[in-house]
């Protein structure tokens, strides 16, 4: 069961029964990765005015977010990069585990996930590259992702 989803371009949002507003936004990173293959970033966040902090743990919320991501991957046939920021509330490690558990439940049959860490101003953030197992160019996509992470972790970029 899913929440009703409002689509506005590459931004998908929904409201839970507890009135939390969740947004799933996709940004095109193809040129940043200097890739000929489409690569998008996904940002999942609770909109201002949302008060129930543990709502991401609910199965209906999880299922709605996973459905949005799967539909986007099917529609655009792309790789997906997810960044989990830890700077705002120090809960990035928990969200990292949550995201990994979602992937284990719903994506490991069809997708490869490449987790990486980014260290920025002595803070640790997490990132994932998600690509279909059926792609013939997975190694070049992973290499582009690793180059991006390497640049992000270099001291002069921080």
Secondary structure, DSSP 8 states (H G I E B T S, - for coil): -----EEETTEEEEE-TT--EEEEEEEE-TTTTT-SS-EEEEEEEE-TT---TTGGGSHHHHHHHHHHHHHHHHHH--EEEEEE--TTTS-HHHHHHHHHHHHHHHTTTTEEEEEEEEEETTEEEEEEEEEETT-TTHHHHHHHHHHHHHHHHSGGG-
